Amino acid sequence: MSPLAEILYGMGINITGSDINDSPAVERLRSIGIKVVVGHSPENVRGAGVIIRTAAARENNIEIKTARELGIPVYERAQAWGHVMLGYKNAVCVSGVHGKTTTTSMVTHIMLSAKRDPTVMIGGTLPTLGSGYRVGQGDVIVVESCEYYNSFHCFFPTVAVVLNVDADHLDFFKDINDLQSSFRKFASLVPEGGHIICNGDDENTMKALAPLSRELFTFGFGANARLRGINVCPAGRNPSMDVVYDGVPFCGLTLQIPGVHNLLNALAATSAAVALGVSAAEVEEGLQGYEGVSRRFEFKGVFNGADVYDDYAHHPSELRATLDAVSTLGYKRIILVFQPHTFSRTKALFSDFVSVLSRADVTFIAEIYAAREKNDIGITSDVLAAAIPGARCLSDFQEIATEIAKIACKGDIVLTAGAGDIHKVGETLLAINS
């Protein structure tokens, strides 16, 4: 929401907003002159011409109810972004249950390297931009495209990227088949002459898109991928590979962020670049300069010799990918602090969470971050922790940090993970040093 607010404000539109919590994003909006209040109230919307909401703000939200009563038009964020992207010749929309923010950021780096002067919307802060958005003068817009509530159906992609399709957001989608149908609809929005770029290694993705009977631009490590990674060296902080396009060597890539999943994200970004006519040299330069985005395996500091990192992983597949990457970095012990995100996700994927969280040497479970939900299904962090050998459930962030401070030492990695505010645990831990 905040990048959209900044872009519309930059267009000269009078913007105000509200959020349920204060945050750096809220402070940034205030710093540039946008009024943002904390807390939802009928008074916040009186006099507005249009309301733009996140999908998480439901019809029972007091501001939405007030807007309906007053006859103020209500649009979702995705509808507003769709309107913005109609003004661009090339709209690169990056979708997938996992990896959207990183891949969108990689595409942004490549487009900047190629001097395409893109407009950008990312669901995280990219250090190169100092924010999650950029307003360019070129003919390319790069947009992170979320499937939740079918938001990306409001977009107008000329290049649609599908990274993966996995069971998630089951508070909205009925099942994996429903998710596949949603991604199929999204890809179908690409006009003839556009490009549907997809992960040829992901079975759910290929099942989702096959009924379209459209030409697909596949990427992956498999032999049938149109843009393929070979000679893959996934271990360590600088994974690498050679890239082959239509059977011909295209470029070599060495990343500044760990994990084989990020090599796959790089293949997706490279595919989008190829579709827009970007050269191999510009792809190499763009990805060589990419050093990550906020809350995606972000280094926070060192406590008593232990490295402290924070990651947005909140789905079992994301946690697995992050822990796979960590396992190649040579740490003696993984101290994991996980904050489940939403009651519905925790219950639906409970056994998968238990399996992956059991991989850490020491595991702390924080209270479930409710986000948009109320706990009417009877799941708690205590129940999750009880199913994980040796795990402890602690509700207070200060208490978690204090317990970690007693045991963390050189050779350890302290990893906070989750889509809520769990990053505060690492920050609290590091503050003990200061």
Sequence and secondary structure as in RCSB ss.txt:
>XXXX:A:sequence
MSPLAEILYGMGINITGSDINDSPAVERLRSIGIKVVVGHSPENVRGAGVIIRTAAARENNIEIKTARELGIPVY
ERAQAWGHVMLGYKNAVCVSGVHGKTTTTSMVTHIMLSAKRDPTVMIGGTLPTLGSGYRVGQGDVIVVESCEYYN
SFHCFFPTVAVVLNVDADHLDFFKDINDLQSSFRKFASLVPEGGHIICNGDDENTMKALAPLSRELFTFGFGANA
RLRGINVCPAGRNPSMDVVYDGVPFCGLTLQIPGVHNLLNALAATSAAVALGVSAAEVEEGLQGYEGVSRRFEFK
GVFNGADVYDDYAHHPSELRATLDAVSTLGYKRIILVFQPHTFSRTKALFSDFVSVLSRADVTFIAEIYAAREKN
DIGITSDVLAAAIPGARCLSDFQEIATEIAKIACKGDIVLTAGAGDIHKVGETLLAINS
>XXXX:A:secstr
 HHHHHHHHHTT   EEEESS  HHHHHHHHTT EEEES  GGGTTT S EEE TTS TTSHHHHHHHHHT  EE
EHHHHHHHHHTT SEEEEEE SSSHHHHHHHHHHHHHHTT   EEEEEEEETTTTEEEE  SSSEEEEE   GGG
GGGG   SEEEE    S  TTTS SHHHHHHHHHHHHHTS TTSEEEEETT HHHHHHHGGG    EEEESSTT 
SEEEEEEE  SSS EEEEEETTEEEEEEE SS  HHHHHHHHHHHHHHHHTT  HHHHHHHHHT    TTSSEEE
EEETTEEEEEE   SHHHHHHHHHHHTTTT SEEEEEE  B HHHHHHTHHHHHHHHTTSSEEEE   B TT   
 S   HHHHHHTSTT EE   HHHHHHHHHHH  TTEEEEEE SSSTHHHHHHHHHHH 
